[in-house]
Amino acid sequence: MVPVGVPDVSNSQLSASSFMARLRGIYRNLRASEKKVVDYIMANPEAIIHLSISDLADASQVSEATIVRLCKKLGFNGYQDLKITFAQDLVAPIKNIHEEVTPEDAIGQIKDKVFRSNLLALEDTLKTVADEELERAAGALVAARRIQFMGVGGSSCIAYDAYLKFLKTGIPCSLFTDGHSQVVGASLATPDDVVIAISHSGSSKDVVQAAELARENGATTIAITQYSKSPLVKHADICLFTSARETAFRTEAMSSRIAQLTIIDTLYVKVALELDKTFLENLRKIRHNTTDKRF
């Protein structure tokens, strides 16, 4: 028997889902606010894998704390853990590799789909990222005493690329790619510093906590992320949004990386132009002193 308030999905593929079974099994023991979340998930199963915790809270008309509490009751480490598990039940396994490919695709088809996905990410981000926010970000970077770059997992590669670029500007830079060092960097941040926090989901706990701490210390925080209602955005003074058409549940974002790198490149070029002769002199010194590094 389906619990009162939960849509009957016994005739759908979801009836066999261990995730849905877990929801139905615990339903009677939930608080009224938690039941509202379950009701929304059951009524909108495919939508859930694309929603951030803030989006789901708004849609269910509950607090984020309620969703976190529900996740714990269901045996998950957090909302992201719940979402990934749900996606594994709902989404074909091949979609964990790439949204558009099929097992029958030849290499030429795979190439076409991956390239087009990346091109779309760039085109969509071009329309999404605000010129005003880019201008503010560049201005803060030019005036910074020090720039801290933060990212974990796949985002750590983006942070490293940004770090290498901005070293050439002559502005002191630091790179933090694990939770412990990010807390150290954020703890020592000052109002004269800029912290660039990179996270596709905007829900990486280490990055979010570091951004929060850096902002509390007066540093200017810049978020590069996909989701406008993610936890990271709440602790950012400046937000630069990517727009990639890939599922949010995947732990490994692909096309969004291209968009993130392009945002970094845009900021780098703008800062270089602002520094003008200082930057050109830095480049001259770097090229002169690295000539013996090449054959």
TIFI-935834 format. One record per residue: residue number from 1; residue in three letters; x, y, z of N, C-alpha, C in turn. Coordinates in steps of 0.02 Angstrom, whole numbers, plus 50000, padded with zeros to 5 digits. Layout:
BEGIN
NODE   torlum   voro     n.x     n.y     n.z    ca.x    ca.y    ca.z     c.x     c.y     c.z
NODE      NUM    Ala       X       Y       Z       X       Y       Z       X       Y       Z
...
This chain:
BEGIN
NODE   torlum   voro     n.x     n.y     n.z    ca.x    ca.y    ca.z     c.x     c.y     c.z
NODE        1    Met   50043   49940   50000   50000   50000   50000   50044   50062   50000
NODE        2    Val   50029   50110   49957   50068   50171   49953   50048   50219   50009
NODE        3    Pro   50097   50247   50046   50081   50293   50099   50040   50352   50075
NODE        4    Val   49997   50377   50119   49955   50435   50102   50000   50494   50086
NODE        5    Gly   49985   50528   50031   50024   50586   50012   50079   50572   49963
NODE        6    Val   50094   50507   49951   50146   50490   49904   50114   50463   49840
NODE        7    Pro   50131   50490   49781   50102   50467   49719   50115   50393   49709
NODE        8    Asp   50066   50358   49681   50073   50286   49667   50113   50278   49603
NODE        9    Val   50172   50249   49609   50214   50238   49550   50223   50164   49537
NODE       10    Ser   50176   50124   49560   50183   50051   49556   50184   50026   49484
NODE       11    Asn   50159   50066   49437   50157   50044   49367   50216   50071   49326
NODE       12    Ser   50261   50106   49360   50318   50134   49323   50381   50095   49339
NODE       13    Gln   50433   50111   49302   50497   50078   49314   50524   50094   49383
NODE       14    Leu   50503   50150   49412   50529   50170   49476   50506   50126   49533
NODE       15    Ser   50455   50083   49523   50429   50041   49576   50482   49991   49599
NODE       16    Ala   50528   49973   49554   50580   49926   49571   50641   49960   49600
NODE       17    Ser   50641   50025   49602   50699   50062   49625   50709   50054   49699
NODE       18    Ser   50770   50037   49719   50785   50032   49791   50780   50100   49824
NODE       19    Phe   50794   50152   49785   50789   50219   49813   50717   50236   49830
NODE       20    Met   50672   50224   49783   50602   50239   49795   50574   50194   49851
NODE       21    Ala   50597   50133   49853   50574   50087   49905   50595   50113   49973
NODE       22    Arg   50654   50141   49976   50679   50169   50039   50636   50228   50061
NODE       23    Leu   50618   50270   50012   50575   50328   50028   50507   50305   50054
NODE       24    Arg   50477   50256   50021   50411   50233   50042   50414   50200   50111
NODE       25    Gly   50469   50165   50123   50475   50128   50186   50481   50173   50247
NODE       26    Ile   50511   50231   50238   50523   50275   50295   50471   50330   50301
NODE       27    Tyr   50427   50335   50252   50382   50392   50246   50341   50405   50309
NODE       28    Arg   50312   50353   50338   50267   50362   50396   50303   50390   50457
NODE       29    Asn   50369   50381   50459   50407   50403   50518   50439   50472   50509
NODE       30    Leu   50422   50505   50455   50453   50570   50441   50412   50627   50470
NODE       31    Arg   50445   50683   50480   50411   50744   50500   50371   50771   50440
NODE       32    Ala   50325   50815   50455   50283   50843   50401   50325   50878   50349
NODE       33    Ser   50376   50916   50370   50419   50952   50323   50459   50904   50280
NODE       34    Glu   50482   50848   50309   50520   50799   50272   50475   50763   50221
NODE       35    Lys   50412   50752   50239   50365   50721   50193   50354   50764   50131
NODE       36    Lys   50357   50830   50141   50349   50875   50084   50405   50865   50033
NODE       37    Val   50465   50853   50058   50522   50840   50014   50512   50775   49976
NODE       38    Val   50492   50723   50012   50480   50657   49981   50425   50662   49930
NODE       39    Asp   50371   50698   49946   50315   50706   49899   50339   50737   49834
NODE       40    Tyr   50383   50787   49841   50408   50821   49781   50452   50774   49740
NODE       41    Ile   50495   50737   49773   50539   50690   49738   50498   50637   49701
NODE       42    Met   50448   50610   49734   50408   50557   49704   50367   50584   49645
NODE       43    Ala   50346   50646   49649   50306   50675   49595   50350   50700   49537
NODE       44    Asn   50414   50713   49552   50459   50741   49500   50525   50703   49500
NODE       45    Pro   50523   50638   49488   50584   50597   49494   50641   50617   49448
NODE       46    Glu   50626   50635   49386   50680   50651   49340   50708   50721   49351
NODE       47    Ala   50668   50764   49381   50691   50833   49393   50742   50836   49449
NODE       48    Ile   50738   50790   49496   50778   50794   49557   50853   50792   49543
NODE       49    Ile   50874   50754   49492   50946   50747   49480   50977   50811   49453
NODE       50    His   50936   50859   49434   50962   50922   49407   50958   50979   49458
NODE       51    Leu   50930   50966   49517   50919   51019   49565   50974   51021   49618
NODE       52    Ser   50994   51082   49636   51039   51091   49693   50998   51085   49756
NODE       53    Ile   51030   51081   49813   50994   51075   49876   50950   51137   49888
NODE       54    Ser   50975   51195   49866   50935   51256   49873   50874   51255   49828
NODE       55    Asp   50882   51229   49767   50826   51224   49720   50772   51178   49749
NODE       56    Leu   50793   51121   49776   50745   51073   49804   50710   51102   49865
NODE       57    Ala   50747   51139   49905   50717   51171   49964   50663   51221   49943
NODE       58    Asp   50678   51260   49891   50628   51308   49866   50567   51273   49838
NODE       59    Ala   50580   51220   49798   50525   51184   49766   50480   51148   49817
NODE       60    Ser   50511   51125   49871   50474   51088   49922   50447   51133   49976
NODE       61    Gln   50469   51196   49975   50450   51246   50025   50471   51224   50096
NODE       62    Val   50533   51202   50100   50562   51183   50165   50632   51214   50169
NODE       63    Ser   50665   51205   50226   50733   51231   50234   50784   51180   50209
NODE       64    Glu   50844   51204   50194   50897   51158   50173   50914   51109   50229
NODE       65    Ala   50908   51133   50291   50922   51089   50349   50875   51029   50350
NODE       66    Thr   50813   51040   50328   50765   50985   50325   50788   50931   50275
NODE       67    Ile   50814   50954   50218   50837   50906   50168   50898   50868   50193
NODE       68    Val   50944   50903   50226   51003   50870   50254   50981   50817   50305
NODE       69    Arg   50933   50835   50347   50908   50788   50398   50876   50727   50366
NODE       70    Leu   50839   50738   50312   50807   50683   50277   50860   50637   50247
NODE       71    Cys   50912   50667   50217   50966   50626   50188   50998   50581   50240
NODE       72    Lys   51009   50608   50299   51040   50569   50353   50993   50511   50374
NODE       73    Lys   50929   50525   50378   50881   50473   50397   50879   50417   50345
NODE       74    Leu   50892   50435   50282   50891   50385   50229   50957   50348   50223
NODE       75    Gly   51006   50368   50264   51070   50333   50264   51122   50361   50217
NODE       76    Phe   51112   50423   50192   51159   50454   50147   51205   50502   50185
NODE       77    Asn   51264   50514   50158   51311   50561   50189   51288   50633   50182
NODE       78    Gly   51249   50646   50130   51224   50713   50118   51182   50714   50055
NODE       79    Tyr   51162   50773   50034   51117   50779   49977   51150   50754   49912
NODE       80    Gln   51214   50770   49902   51247   50748   49841   51250   50672   49838
NODE       81    Asp   51262   50640   49895   51263   50567   49898   51195   50539   49879
NODE       82    Leu   51142   50569   49905   51074   50548   49888   51061   50555   49814
NODE       83    Lys   51081   50611   49786   51067   50626   49716   51103   50577   49669
NODE       84    Ile   51165   50562   49685   51204   50516   49643   51173   50446   49646
NODE       85    Thr   51154   50425   49706   51123   50359   49713   51058   50355   49675
NODE       86    Phe   51018   50407   49680   50954   50409   49644   50966   50407   49569
NODE       87    Ala   51015   50444   49546   51030   50446   49474   51051   50377   49449
NODE       88    Gln   51086   50339   49489   51108   50273   49469   51049   50226   49459
NODE       89    Asp   50995   50237   49497   50934   50198   49488   50894   50222   49428
NODE       90    Leu   50894   50288   49418   50849   50317   49368   50879   50325   49299
NODE       91    Val   50944   50338   49297   50977   50355   49234   51017   50296   49207
NODE       92    Ala   51016   50287   49142   51055   50234   49111   51129   50243   49129
NODE       93    Pro   51164   50188   49146   51234   50194   49168   51279   50230   49118
NODE       94    Ile   51265   50225   49054   51306   50257   49003   51306   50333   49011
NODE       95    Lys   51253   50360   49041   51247   50432   49049   51296   50459   49101
NODE       96    Asn   51324   50414   49142   51375   50435   49190   51440   50452   49155
NODE       97    Ile   51448   50428   49093   51508   50443   49054   51497   50508   49015
NODE       98    His   51441   50511   48979   51424   50572   48941   51350   50568   48924
NODE       99    Glu   51317   50626   48927   51244   50626   48919   51219   50606   48851
NODE      100    Glu   51259   50618   48799   51236   50611   48731   51256   50546   48696
NODE      101    Val   51306   50512   48722   51332   50453   48687   51290   50391   48699
NODE      102    Thr   51298   50344   48654   51267   50278   48661   51321   50225   48650
NODE      103    Pro   51311   50164   48675   51362   50112   48665   51375   50096   48592
NODE      104    Glu   51328   50112   48548   51335   50096   48477   51374   50149   48438
NODE      105    Asp   51389   50206   48469   51422   50260   48433   51492   50242   48411
NODE      106    Ala   51508   50259   48349   51577   50253   48323   51617   50311   48350
NODE      107    Ile   51683   50306   48345   51726   50358   48371   51711   50427   48341
NODE      108    Gly   51693   50427   48276   51676   50490   48244   51614   50522   48275
NODE      109    Gln   51565   50482   48292   51504   50507   48324   51519   50532   48394
NODE      110    Ile   51561   50495   48430   51580   50516   48498   51617   50583   48495
NODE      111    Lys   51663   50588   48448   51700   50651   48439   51652   50709   48426
NODE      112    Asp   51605   50698   48381   51558   50750   48363   51516   50772   48423
NODE      113    Lys   51492   50724   48462   51449   50739   48520   51488   50774   48575
NODE      114    Val   51549   50752   48589   51589   50783   48641   51608   50854   48622
NODE      115    Phe   51631   50862   48559   51650   50929   48536   51590   50977   48537
NODE      116    Arg   51533   50953   48513   51473   50995   48512   51450   51013   48583
NODE      117    Ser   51457   50967   48628   51439   50980   48698   51483   51035   48727
NODE      118    Asn   51547   51033   48712   51592   51084   48736   51579   51152   48703
NODE      119    Leu   51564   51150   48638   51548   51213   48603   51485   51245   48632
NODE      120    Leu   51435   51203   48646   51373   51228   48675   51385   51259   48744
NODE      121    Ala   51429   51227   48783   51445   51254   48849   51475   51323   48844
NODE      122    Leu   51518   51333   48794   51549   51398   48784   51497   51449   48760
NODE      123    Glu   51455   51429   48713   51404   51475   48687   51355   51495   48742
NODE      124    Asp   51333   51446   48782   51284   51461   48835   51315   51503   48890
NODE      125    Thr   51379   51489   48907   51412   51528   48959   51425   51599   48935
NODE      126    Leu   51440   51608   48871   51450   51674   48843   51388   51718   48854
NODE      127    Lys   51329   51687   48850   51266   51723   48860   51250   51732   48934
NODE      128    Thr   51277   51688   48976   51258   51686   49046   51301   51730   49090
NODE      129    Val   51367   51726   49082   51412   51762   49127   51405   51837   49115
NODE      130    Ala   51396   51874   49170   51381   51945   49166   51444   51987   49158
NODE      131    Asp   51443   52034   49110   51499   52079   49099   51515   52119   49163
NODE      132    Glu   51463   52140   49198   51472   52180   49258   51511   52141   49311
NODE      133    Glu   51494   52077   49318   51528   52036   49367   51601   52023   49346
NODE      134    Leu   51612   52013   49282   51681   52004   49258   51722   52067   49270
NODE      135    Glu   51692   52125   49259   51726   52189   49271   51743   52197   49344
NODE      136    Arg   51697   52180   49387   51709   52185   49460   51764   52136   49481
NODE      137    Ala   51761   52076   49454   51811   52026   49471   51881   52048   49450
NODE      138    Ala   51886   52073   49388   51951   52095   49363   51978   52153   49404
NODE      139    Gly   51934   52200   49422   51955   52256   49463   51982   52235   49531
NODE      140    Ala   51948   52186   49561   51970   52161   49626   52037   52126   49620
NODE      141    Leu   52048   52089   49566   52110   52053   49555   52169   52101   49545
NODE      142    Val   52158   52153   49507   52212   52202   49494   52233   52235   49560
NODE      143    Ala   52186   52247   49604   52201   52282   49667   52222   52235   49723
NODE      144    Ala   52222   52170   49711   52234   52121   49765   52306   52122   49790
NODE      145    Arg   52313   52114   49856   52379   52102   49886   52403   52032   49870
NODE      146    Arg   52355   51985   49871   52368   51915   49856   52305   51883   49828
NODE      147    Ile   52313   51836   49782   52257   51798   49755   52263   51725   49777
NODE      148    Gln   52210   51698   49806   52208   51628   49824   52161   51591   49777
NODE      149    Phe   52184   51536   49749   52143   51494   49705   52126   51430   49742
NODE      150    Met   52061   51412   49743   52039   51354   49780   51994   51310   49737
NODE      151    Gly   52006   51245   49739   51964   51196   49704   51985   51126   49724
NODE      152    Val   51939   51081   49726   51955   51011   49743   51933   50966   49685
NODE      153    Gly   51962   50906   49682   51943   50859   49630   51956   50888   49561
NODE      154    Gly   51907   50881   49516   51914   50907   49448   51926   50982   49446
NODE      155    Ser   51897   51018   49494   51906   51091   49495   51976   51111   49516
NODE      156    Ser   52013   51065   49547   52082   51082   49567   52125   51094   49505
NODE      157    Cys   52110   51058   49450   52147   51068   49387   52135   51138   49359
NODE      158    Ile   52073   51161   49365   52056   51229   49342   52092   51280   49386
NODE      159    Ala   52092   51269   49451   52125   51314   49497   52200   51317   49483
NODE      160    Tyr   52229   51259   49467   52301   51257   49452   52318   51296   49388
NODE      161    Asp   52276   51288   49338   52286   51324   49275   52282   51400   49288
NODE      162    Ala   52233   51420   49328   52225   51491   49344   52286   51517   49383
NODE      163    Tyr   52309   51477   49430   52367   51495   49470   52429   51507   49426
NODE      164    Leu   52442   51461   49379   52499   51469   49335   52494   51531   49291
NODE      165    Lys   52433   51546   49268   52424   51606   49226   52437   51669   49267
NODE      166    Phe   52405   51674   49325   52409   51737   49363   52476   51748   49397
NODE      167    Leu   52516   51695   49403   52584   51705   49428   52622   51754   49383
NODE      168    Lys   52607   51752   49318   52642   51795   49270   52625   51869   49278
NODE      169    Thr   52570   51883   49313   52551   51953   49322   52595   51988   49373
NODE      170    Gly   52629   51948   49414   52669   51977   49467   52631   51986   49532
NODE      171    Ile   52566   51976   49531   52527   51978   49592   52540   51913   49631
NODE      172    Pro   52559   51916   49694   52572   51855   49732   52510   51809   49731
NODE      173    Cys   52522   51745   49717   52467   51697   49711   52480   51635   49754
NODE      174    Ser   52426   51605   49776   52430   51542   49813   52379   51494   49785
NODE      175    Leu   52394   51429   49790   52350   51377   49765   52335   51327   49821
NODE      176    Phe   52270   51314   49833   52250   51267   49885   52201   51216   49856
NODE      177    Thr   52220   51153   49856   52178   51102   49824   52156   51046   49872
NODE      178    Asp   52162   51057   49936   52135   51009   49984   52103   51047   50042
NODE      179    Gly   52058   51015   50076   52020   51048   50128   52061   51080   50183
NODE      180    His   52114   51046   50205   52154   51072   50260   52191   51136   50239
NODE      181    Ser   52225   51134   50182   52262   51193   50160   52216   51251   50144
NODE      182    Gln   52155   51236   50121   52107   51289   50106   52086   51326   50169
NODE      183    Val   52079   51289   50224   52062   51321   50288   52121   51365   50311
NODE      184    Val   52182   51340   50302   52241   51380   50320   52243   51444   50280
NODE      185    Gly   52235   51439   50214   52236   51499   50172   52181   51548   50189
NODE      186    Ala   52120   51521   50199   52063   51564   50215   52071   51598   50283
NODE      187    Ser   52102   51562   50329   52112   51589   50397   52159   51649   50396
NODE      188    Leu   52206   51649   50348   52256   51703   50344   52237   51756   50293
NODE      189    Ala   52179   51749   50262   52157   51799   50212   52142   51865   50247
NODE      190    Thr   52153   51919   50210   52142   51986   50236   52094   52024   50190
NODE      191    Pro   52071   52083   50210   52028   52122   50166   52061   52144   50101
NODE      192    Asp   52128   52138   50098   52164   52156   50036   52173   52097   49989
NODE      193    Asp   52147   52038   50008   52156   51978   49968   52093   51961   49928
NODE      194    Val   52103   51921   49876   52048   51894   49836   52053   51819   49836
NODE      195    Val   51997   51786   49849   51993   51713   49848   51948   51692   49790
NODE      196    Ile   51975   51653   49743   51934   51627   49688   51918   51554   49704
NODE      197    Ala   51855   51540   49717   51832   51473   49734   51797   51442   49674
NODE      198    Ile   51822   51385   49652   51797   51353   49592   51763   51287   49609
NODE      199    Ser   51700   51281   49590   51662   51219   49603   51604   51216   49555
NODE      200    His   51602   51166   49511   51547   51159   49464   51480   51155   49500
NODE      201    Ser   51476   51113   49550   51413   51104   49586   51399   51161   49635
NODE      202    Gly   51453   51192   49659   51445   51243   49710   51429   51213   49778
NODE      203    Ser   51438   51147   49783   51419   51111   49844   51477   51073   49875
NODE      204    Ser   51538   51084   49851   51596   51051   49881   51608   51082   49950
NODE      205    Lys   51601   51041   50001   51602   51067   50069   51666   51105   50085
NODE      206    Asp   51724   51077   50066   51787   51110   50082   51792   51179   50051
NODE      207    Val   51772   51184   49988   51776   51248   49953   51727   51298   49982
NODE      208    Val   51667   51275   49996   51615   51319   50025   51637   51344   50093
NODE      209    Gln   51662   51300   50136   51684   51320   50203   51742   51369   50200
NODE      210    Ala   51789   51357   50153   51846   51402   50146   51823   51471   50123
NODE      211    Ala   51777   51473   50075   51751   51537   50051   51716   51575   50106
NODE      212    Glu   51678   51539   50146   51642   51570   50202   51692   51601   50251
NODE      213    Leu   51744   51563   50268   51795   51587   50316   51833   51647   50287
NODE      214    Ala   51852   51643   50223   51889   51698   50192   51847   51762   50192
NODE      215    Arg   51783   51754   50178   51739   51813   50176   51731   51843   50246
NODE      216    Glu   51727   51800   50296   51722   51824   50365   51783   51865   50384
NODE      217    Asn   51841   51848   50353   51903   51885   50366   51910   51946   50323
NODE      218    Gly   51859   51961   50283   51859   52022   50244   51884   52016   50173
NODE      219    Ala   51907   51957   50153   51931   51948   50085   51874   51952   50034
NODE      220    Thr   51889   51974   49974   51840   51973   49920   51837   51902   49892
NODE      221    Thr   51779   51873   49890   51772   51804   49866   51737   51803   49798
NODE      222    Ile   51767   51766   49752   51740   51759   49684   51724   51685   49674
NODE      223    Ala   51661   51670   49656   51640   51602   49644   51634   51590   49569
NODE      224    Ile   51663   51535   49545   51652   51512   49477   51615   51446   49482
NODE      225    Thr   51552   51446   49464   51509   51388   49475   51452   51387   49424
NODE      226    Gln   51414   51334   49425   51358   51327   49377   51291   51349   49407
NODE      227    Tyr   51284   51341   49473   51217   51346   49503   51209   51408   49546
NODE      228    Ser   51160   51449   49527   51149   51513   49560   51122   51506   49631
NODE      229    Lys   51095   51448   49647   51068   51438   49715   51110   51388   49755
NODE      230    Ser   51172   51380   49736   51214   51332   49771   51241   51363   49836
NODE      231    Pro   51263   51322   49883   51290   51348   49946   51349   51396   49936
NODE      232    Leu   51391   51384   49885   51449   51426   49874   51429   51498   49859
NODE      233    Val   51376   51507   49822   51354   51574   49802   51338   51618   49863
NODE      234    Lys   51315   51586   49916   51297   51624   49976   51357   51657   50009
NODE      235    His   51417   51633   49993   51478   51659   50024   51523   51694   49973
NODE      236    Ala   51493   51714   49917   51532   51747   49864   51511   51820   49856
NODE      237    Asp   51560   51864   49850   51546   51934   49835   51532   51944   49761
NODE      238    Ile   51565   51902   49720   51558   51906   49647   51547   51835   49621
NODE      239    Cys   51497   51827   49577   51481   51761   49551   51488   51760   49475
NODE      240    Leu   51526   51712   49450   51535   51703   49378   51508   51634   49360
NODE      241    Phe   51452   51633   49325   51416   51571   49313   51431   51540   49246
NODE      242    Thr   51445   51475   49246   51450   51437   49184   51381   51411   49166
NODE      243    Ser   51373   51387   49106   51310   51357   49084   51325   51299   49038
NODE      244    Ala   51328   51239   49067   51344   51179   49029   51285   51131   49033
NODE      245    Arg   51266   51103   48975   51208   51059   48973   51227   50987   48990
NODE      246    Glu   51248   50979   49053   51265   50912   49075   51231   50900   49142
NODE      247    Thr   51219   50838   49159   51181   50823   49218   51219   50844   49281
NODE      248    Ala   51182   50871   49328   51213   50896   49389   51233   50841   49437
NODE      249    Phe   51207   50781   49428   51222   50727   49476   51291   50698   49465
NODE      250    Arg   51320   50707   49406   51385   50677   49392   51438   50707   49436
NODE      251    Thr   51481   50664   49465   51535   50690   49506   51589   50720   49463
NODE      252    Glu   51592   50703   49400   51645   50727   49355   51614   50769   49299
NODE      253    Ala   51613   50835   49309   51587   50879   49257   51637   50882   49200
NODE      254    Met   51612   50883   49137   51657   50883   49080   51656   50949   49042
NODE      255    Ser   51602   50963   49007   51601   51024   48966   51605   51087   49008
NODE      256    Ser   51583   51085   49071   51587   51144   49113   51659   51165   49126
NODE      257    Arg   51706   51117   49123   51776   51134   49133   51801   51182   49080
NODE      258    Ile   51778   51170   49018   51798   51214   48963   51773   51285   48976
NODE      259    Ala   51712   51291   49000   51683   51356   49015   51720   51390   49073
NODE      260    Gln   51738   51351   49124   51774   51379   49181   51842   51406   49159
NODE      261    Leu   51877   51367   49118   51943   51388   49093   51938   51452   49052
NODE      262    Thr   51884   51458   49014   51875   51517   48971   51860   51579   49013
NODE      263    Ile   51823   51571   49067   51812   51626   49113   51878   51649   49143
NODE      264    Ile   51919   51601   49164   51985   51617   49192   52027   51654   49140
NODE      265    Asp   52026   51630   49078   52064   51663   49025   52041   51736   49015
NODE      266    Thr   51976   51746   49017   51948   51813   49009   51974   51860   49063
NODE      267    Leu   51973   51837   49125   51997   51877   49181   52072   51891   49174
NODE      268    Tyr   52109   51840   49154   52182   51847   49146   52199   51900   49094
NODE      269    Val   52165   51898   49037   52179   51946   48984   52161   52017   49007
NODE      270    Lys   52105   52024   49041   52084   52090   49065   52133   52118   49116
NODE      271    Val   52155   52076   49163   52204   52098   49213   52270   52116   49180
NODE      272    Ala   52292   52076   49132   52354   52090   49096   52350   52158   49061
NODE      273    Leu   52294   52173   49030   52285   52237   48996   52287   52295   49046
NODE      274    Glu   52257   52284   49105   52257   52336   49156   52327   52349   49183
NODE      275    Leu   52367   52297   49190   52435   52304   49216   52483   52332   49163
NODE      276    Asp   52465   52321   49100   52500   52351   49043   52576   52339   49045
NODE      277    Lys   52616   52392   49054   52688   52387   49049   52718   52342   49103
NODE      278    Thr   52688   52341   49161   52712   52298   49215   52707   52225   49194
NODE      279    Phe   52651   52207   49164   52641   52138   49142   52689   52121   49086
NODE      280    Leu   52697   52165   49038   52742   52152   48982   52814   52142   49005
NODE      281    Glu   52834   52181   49056   52902   52174   49083   52909   52106   49119
NODE      282    Asn   52855   52085   49153   52856   52020   49185   52864   51964   49134
NODE      283    Leu   52827   51970   49079   52832   51919   49026   52903   51917   48997
NODE      284    Arg   52934   51976   48988   53001   51978   48960   53050   51941   49006
NODE      285    Lys   53045   51953   49071   53089   51921   49119   53078   51845   49119
NODE      286    Ile   53015   51825   49118   52998   51754   49120   53026   51718   49058
NODE      287    Arg   53015   51748   49000   53039   51717   48938   53115   51713   48936
NODE      288    His   53147   51765   48961   53220   51765   48961   53247   51710   49007
NODE      289    Asn   53216   51702   49064   53242   51655   49114   53217   51584   49105
NODE      290    Thr   53174   51573   49056   53151   51504   49043   53175   51478   48976
NODE      291    Thr   53218   51515   48943   53242   51492   48877   53280   51426   48881
NODE      292    Asp   53314   51414   48937   53353   51352   48943   53308   51292   48962
NODE      293    Lys   53244   51304   48969   53197   51250   48985   53170   51216   48922
NODE      294    Arg   53188   51245   48864   53163   51217   48801   53222   51194   48757
NODE      295    Phe   53211   51143   48717   53262   51120   48670   53265   51166   48610
